[in-house]
């Protein structure tokens, strides 16, 4: 894929216009979730979500340090978003003002349920990326209570801060 800096200005403009047209064509939150889970990796989505949250907290007047702690990000990221807000930021302000109005209308569990449903669909679509958790889920699904308890003991000996432990612990809680 060609780097964007080597594309002509006209090509860049056409690509961005097409991207915006696709986003505008989405009618519901469910459609947007489906589109973004297809388009972005989980890491990319989280990075974008952090930028939006930083912008929201900056517009609310929060201090840099509090924002860094709340969003678990570095000072350079907060500073960059602050710079975008200072230089222009109309897009952030417009989108955040509209979403703040809709927050009262939406039920939080509805948003979470939709996101969880899409995440499960994503896991099924790309099983090779999630093979450890899928393997453990399969093992637990066909295990007796005694076998599950034995597996839990083994996994509890893992480092409690590791990512795999947290994923496995969530699977045990569900089963």
HELIX and SHEET records of a PDB file:
HELIX    1   1 UNK A    4  UNK A    6  5                                   3    
HELIX    2   2 UNK A    9  UNK A   25  1                                  17    
HELIX    3   3 UNK A   29  UNK A   39  1                                  11    
HELIX    4   4 UNK A   42  UNK A   59  1                                  18    
HELIX    5   5 UNK A   64  UNK A   71  1                                   8    
HELIX    6   6 UNK A   75  UNK A   87  1                                  13    
HELIX    7   7 UNK A   90  UNK A  103  1                                  14    
HELIX    8   8 UNK A  108  UNK A  125  1                                  18    
HELIX    9   9 UNK A  127  UNK A  130  5                                   4    
HELIX   10  10 UNK A  131  UNK A  141  1                                  11    
HELIX   11  11 UNK A  145  UNK A  156  1                                  12    
HELIX   12  12 UNK A  163  UNK A  174  1                                  12    
END                                                                             
